[in-house]
Amino acid sequence: MALKNPSDSPQGHTRRPRYPGRNPRGFHERYKELNPEKYHADVEKILASGKTPAGTHRPIMVAEVLRCLQPSAGEVAVDCTLGGGGHARAILERVQPGGRLLGLDVDPLELPRTEARLRAAGFGPETFVAHHMNFAGLPQVLATEGVAAADLILADLGVSSMQLDNPDRGFSYKHFGQLDMRMNPSRGEPASRLLARVSEDKLAALLDENADEPHADLIARLLKQGPVETTHEVDRLVRNGLTAAFPSLATPEMKMSVRRTLQALRIAVNDEFSALDALLRSLPQCLAPGGRVAILTFHSGEDRRVKKAFQAGYRADVYADVAGEVIRATMEENRANRRASSAKLRWAVRATD
Ligand SMILES: C[S@@+](CC[C@H](N)C(=O)[O-])C[C@H]1O[C@@H](n2cnc3c(N)ncnc32)[C@H](O)[C@@H]1O
């Protein structure tokens, strides 16, 4: 049996995993990439080649996020989506001395690893606190920490590369795995169960609403033909069904439909829009006068919500200023990290009275 992570060994030491061929292919075989602290040089080589090491999340648009949030010494920051802690670390460095960062994440598997990494980087409990919490509960976290309101708040929505890359989490068609997709595997139902439960009509509506899928009706019919238990079954059913219905459909278009299908299921399984709506409602009370918020979204359903909430807040004088246009990643970042190309960044500044 492959160990998930060599450091999971009870003795703290394992043999080098054996894999066929010269290079590891499976996620659990990539033990060097999964241990960047130990195999720093190998990981640097992978990064320099423009690839993202397995189990690593590259923070997106860091410079642009910092420009919107303007963190400075002594301030209280919140990272609503701690993930691998890339943005958090950049903010933590700028709120010193005297500042703090509260990091939230729903994922109980990655959160302790990120917390350990940030501790190892020198951020003690007086500067960094991690909360296993949905950002819908941000007001509770602030109350628990005795913070009346934060100076800056970041939300970088969606899932991290660590979650996507891990076949055990069942997020991506690129890896064979049980179709789970829960960011918090101890709550809610796996995507396979949701698929078995919802009606065809509801599924079509969900594909349309959560991912603007143009073939929503057909894909809903395909996915309701029998039990769908794995990521590869979704991939196969959608591709075969689309090929039969539209023989001239190009492969990239089909891949996009598979991706959108999985995205729509993920959003439903994790009730992502409800959490985002709750966060947007609570932001005005959670931000100090003059406080800044930045939100990175990855598809139109998210961006629409953020844009509407910021503009409504601006009209109501809750926000003194909001982003007129979305900010996008540079060409250079898009080349180095494909995930950046769909990112949209919006910001708002809380009014002072
Ligand atoms: C795109 S990643 C964030 C990456 C992070 N900015 C970094 O630099 O590594 C999104 C993270 O947000 C978490 N997440 C998504 N929705 C959440 C929610 N409603 N509440 C708390 N965490 C959430 C996911 O579990 C994931 O770890």
The ligand as a MOL file (V3000), in Angstrom:
LIG
                    3D

  0  0  0     0  0            999 V3000
M  V30 BEGIN CTAB
M  V30 COUNTS 27 29 0 0 0
M  V30 BEGIN ATOM
M  V30 1 C -7.8340 28.6040 -3.9620 0
M  V30 2 S -7.5060 27.9110 -2.3940 0 CHG=1
M  V30 3 C -6.6990 29.1910 -1.5100 0
M  V30 4 C -5.2380 29.2240 -1.7440 0
M  V30 5 C -4.4900 30.2000 -0.8830 0
M  V30 6 N -4.8450 31.5780 -1.1540 0
M  V30 7 C -2.9940 30.0240 -1.0090 0
M  V30 8 O -2.2700 31.0140 -1.1980 0
M  V30 9 O -2.5300 28.8840 -0.9090 0 CHG=-1
M  V30 10 C -9.0860 27.9290 -1.6650 0
M  V30 11 C -9.1360 27.3640 -0.2560 0
M  V30 12 O -10.3250 27.8390 0.3430 0
M  V30 13 C -10.9460 26.8160 1.0530 0
M  V30 14 N -12.3700 27.1520 1.0550 0
M  V30 15 C -13.2340 27.1380 0.0180 0
M  V30 16 N -14.4430 27.5350 0.4070 0
M  V30 17 C -14.3540 27.8350 1.7240 0
M  V30 18 C -15.2660 28.3350 2.6980 0
M  V30 19 N -16.5390 28.5720 2.3970 0
M  V30 20 N -14.8040 28.5710 3.9390 0
M  V30 21 C -13.5030 28.3420 4.2620 0
M  V30 22 N -12.6070 27.8360 3.3980 0
M  V30 23 C -13.0190 27.6120 2.1380 0
M  V30 24 C -10.5920 25.5450 0.3240 0
M  V30 25 O -10.6470 24.4530 1.1860 0
M  V30 26 C -9.1700 25.8620 -0.1560 0
M  V30 27 O -8.2260 25.4150 0.7650 0
M  V30 END ATOM
M  V30 BEGIN BOND
M  V30 1 1 1 2
M  V30 2 1 2 3
M  V30 3 1 2 10
M  V30 4 1 3 4
M  V30 5 1 4 5
M  V30 6 1 5 6
M  V30 7 1 5 7
M  V30 8 2 7 8
M  V30 9 1 7 9
M  V30 10 1 10 11
M  V30 11 1 11 12
M  V30 12 1 11 26
M  V30 13 1 12 13
M  V30 14 1 13 14
M  V30 15 1 13 24
M  V30 16 1 14 15
M  V30 17 1 14 23
M  V30 18 2 15 16
M  V30 19 1 16 17
M  V30 20 1 17 18
M  V30 21 2 17 23
M  V30 22 1 18 19
M  V30 23 2 18 20
M  V30 24 1 20 21
M  V30 25 2 21 22
M  V30 26 1 22 23
M  V30 27 1 24 25
M  V30 28 1 24 26
M  V30 29 1 26 27
M  V30 END BOND
M  V30 END CTAB
M  END
